[in-house]
Amino acid sequence: MRAARDCVNGDVLLEVTIDESGKATTLKLLKEMPEDYGFGKAAIRGMRTKTFDTSEHKPGIPFQMPINFEVGSKTCASPGAGKTDQP
């Protein structure tokens, strides 16, 4: 993943609507920072398989789900992390 290579963290905000079983029926990307690293697609892909607690989220009522992606600090703390020898 390019974000890991470049040591870039990301934030996503999704709007999610679930059904009576807690499965997502609608996933809408509201915000992705930074763009063009695929964080939005990764968040949506991950939420498709998640089952939500219907006592916390009402079926049929959209709610917002913030998601944070963090690159491992050890990987990015080393000298030259995120750099390539190519121009």
C-alpha positions as CSV (number, residue, x, y, z in Angstrom):
1,M,0.0,0.0,0.0
2,R,1.3,3.4,-1.0
3,A,0.3,5.0,2.3
4,A,2.5,2.6,4.2
5,R,5.5,3.1,1.9
6,D,5.1,6.9,2.2
7,C,4.4,6.8,6.0
8,V,1.0,8.6,5.5
9,N,-1.8,8.2,8.1
10,G,-5.4,8.8,7.0
11,D,-8.9,9.6,8.3
12,V,-12.2,8.6,6.8
13,L,-15.8,9.6,7.6
14,L,-18.5,7.2,6.4
15,E,-22.2,7.5,6.6
16,V,-23.6,4.0,7.3
17,T,-27.2,2.7,7.2
18,I,-27.8,-0.8,8.6
19,D,-30.6,-3.3,8.3
20,E,-32.4,-5.3,11.1
21,S,-29.6,-7.8,11.3
22,G,-26.9,-5.1,11.7
23,K,-25.4,-5.5,8.2
24,A,-24.6,-2.3,6.3
25,T,-27.1,-1.6,3.5
26,T,-25.6,1.8,2.5
27,L,-22.0,3.0,2.9
28,K,-21.4,6.6,1.7
29,L,-17.9,8.2,1.8
30,L,-18.3,11.7,3.4
31,K,-14.6,12.6,3.9
32,E,-11.2,11.1,3.1
33,M,-8.0,12.8,4.2
34,P,-5.6,12.7,2.4
35,E,-7.3,11.8,-0.8
36,D,-5.8,9.5,-3.4
37,Y,-4.3,6.9,-1.0
38,G,-7.3,4.6,-1.0
39,F,-8.4,5.0,2.6
40,G,-12.0,5.5,1.6
41,K,-12.1,2.3,-0.5
42,A,-10.4,0.4,2.3
43,A,-12.9,1.7,4.9
44,I,-15.9,0.8,2.8
45,R,-14.4,-2.7,2.1
46,G,-13.9,-3.3,5.8
47,M,-17.4,-2.1,6.8
48,R,-19.1,-4.4,4.3
49,T,-18.3,-7.4,6.4
50,K,-18.9,-5.8,9.8
51,T,-22.1,-6.5,11.8
52,F,-23.2,-3.5,13.9
53,D,-25.0,-3.6,17.2
54,T,-28.6,-2.7,16.6
55,S,-29.0,-1.5,20.2
56,E,-26.3,1.2,19.4
57,H,-27.4,2.0,15.9
58,K,-31.0,2.1,14.7
59,P,-31.7,0.1,11.5
60,G,-32.7,2.4,8.6
61,I,-31.3,5.5,10.3
62,P,-27.9,6.7,8.8
63,F,-25.1,7.4,11.3
64,Q,-21.5,8.6,10.9
65,M,-18.6,6.3,11.4
66,P,-15.1,7.9,11.7
67,I,-12.2,5.6,10.8
68,N,-8.5,6.3,11.4
69,F,-5.6,4.5,9.5
70,E,-2.2,4.7,11.2
71,V,1.1,3.5,9.8
72,G,3.2,1.7,12.3
73,S,5.5,4.1,14.1
74,K,8.5,1.7,14.0
75,T,8.4,1.6,10.3
76,C,8.3,5.3,9.8
77,A,10.7,6.2,12.6
78,S,13.7,4.6,10.9
79,P,16.0,6.8,8.9
80,G,15.0,7.0,5.3
81,A,11.5,5.7,6.0
82,G,9.1,6.6,3.2
83,K,11.9,7.5,0.9
84,T,12.9,5.8,-2.3
85,D,16.1,6.1,-4.3
86,Q,14.1,6.9,-7.4
87,P,13.3,10.5,-8.4
